[in-house]
Amino acid sequence: MKSRNILVGLIFLALLANTGFNIFLFYNLSKIYMINGDFRPDILLNEVQKKIESDELEIPPVEIFKFISADIYAKDYVMFTGKKIVIFLNLNVLGNLNDGELKALIAHEIGHYVLGHLSDRPRTFNGTEAGDLKQEKDADSFAAKYEGSESIALAISKLVWDENEKKTRLSALGVN
């Protein structure tokens, strides 16, 4: 009976330690990504959606999926499931964006749907396929309409690693 009590006690301590670590991790992440108890991207998504819908554009429900990746090229991408738009955002990248830049990024990703870059079948779009630069520039223009050229230009400057693509996209926005 005594060994059972010791085992239960050890399991309890392990669970307590794990819970404490998770609370510590979540608290530290929340300093960067939380506003009033909600994730910052979700709050900003609502603001962007209201602006787009005020133009009487119908968009399906939008969900933001946040992930963490050490891969510097894993930034963001969008997928249409046939029922909703899912925007994937790397939390490691979000800390580098202010609210205006993040709203522009969200508008850019929604723009891919509105502009017909995503079909009615599940498909991902991350701008890496040949010929996608025009679609990226079109989505940039869409984002600039709702969040301003400066915000999308700053986001492009921070997120696009290929210098030629960056220059082309900024030039299309009229920013050098």
N, C-alpha and C positions, 0 to 999 in steps of 0.2 A: 504494500500500500504506500509506503514511504517513497519508493522509486517512482510510482505513478504520480505522486504529488510533485516530485522534482521534475518529471517530464512535463507535466502540465504547466508548471512554473516556467520552465525553459521555453516552451512554446509560446506562452503569454509574453515573455520578455522579447522573443524574436518578433512576434507580431507588433508589439509596442515599438520596438526599434524600427521596423519597416514602416509603420505608420508615421513615426516621427520623421524619418528620412523623407517620405513622400510629402508630408506637410511642409517641411523645410524647403524642398525643391519647388513645390507649387508656390509657396510664399515668395521665393526669390524670383521665379518666373513672373509672378503677378506684378512685381514692381515695374517690370518693363511692359507687359502686355495687357494689363487689366485697367479698366476704368469703371468705377462704381460696380464692381463685382462681375462685370461681363468682359469677355475678351474684346480688346480694342478693334480688331478687324470686323467683328460682328456688328458693333455699334456703327462703325463707319460704313459697312455694307448697307445698313438701313438708310443712312443719309444719301448714299449714292443711288440706291433703288428709287427713293422718293423723287430725286431729280430726273432720273430717266423716265419714270412713269408719269411725271408731270407733262412730258411731251407725248403722252398717250401711246407710248410704246409698250406693248404687252410682252412681258418676260415671264418665264416660268419661275417657280421658287428657286432661290439661290442659296446654296449652302457653302460655307467656308470650312475646309478641312485643313487643320493646322498640323504640320509635321516638323520633326527636327531631323536635320541631316547635316553631317559635317562636310558633305560634298558642296564645294563653292558654286558649282554649276546647277545645283538643285534649288532653284529659286521659286518659281511659281508656274503653274499651268492650269488649264481649264478643261473640263470634260462635260459633255451633255449626255445624260443617261437616257434620254427619251422622255423623262418626266421632270428633271430638274438640272440646273446648272451647278456643277461642283467646281469650286475654285480651290486649288491646292496651294497653300502658302507655307513656306519654310520659316519657322519661328526664328531661326538663326539670322535670317535676312531682315525680318521685320524690325528688329532693333535699330537698323540703319535708316529706316524711313520715318519721316514725320507724318502727321495725320494727312496732310494734303497729298503727299506722295503716295501714301497707302491708298487713299481714296482714288487717286488717278490710276493706280495699278488695278484696283478692283473694277473701275469703270472700263479700263482697257480689256480686262478678261471678259466682262459682260459684253463688251463690244464685239468680241469674236462670235458670240451667239447671235446678237442682233444683226450683224452684218452677214450672216449666213456662212461663216467659216466652219461651223460645226453642223453636222447633219443630224437627222432625227434618230440615228443609230448611235450607240455608245462609241465614242471616239475621243482620244485625247488630242490636244493641240498644244504644242510647246514651242512652235516657231523654229524648229530645227530642220525641217524638211526643205529641200530645194524649192524655190519659188514662193516661200512663205513670207519673204521680206515685204511684199506688197500688202499682204494681209496684216502684218505687224504695223506697217505705217497707217493702214486704214483704221486699225484698232487704236493706235495712238491718237489719230484725229478725233475719233469718237470720244476717247477719254478727255482730250483737250476741250471738246465742246461742253462737257459737264463739270470738269474739275480744273480747267485752265491749262494753257500750254506750258506755263512755268512748272507746274506740279508734275506733269507727265515727263517733261524734259529732265527735271531733276531725278525722277525715278529711273528713267532710261540711263542717265549718267551713272547712277549707282549700281544698276542691275545688269546692264548689257556689257559683257566682258570683251566682245569682239569690237575692236576700234573702228573698223570699216562699217560694220552694221550700225554702231552707235552714231557715227558721223552722218550716215545716210538718213537715219531716223530723225535725228535732231534737225538736219537740214530740211526735211520734209515738213517739220513743224515750224520752220522759219527761225530756228534757234541755232546759233553756232557755238 
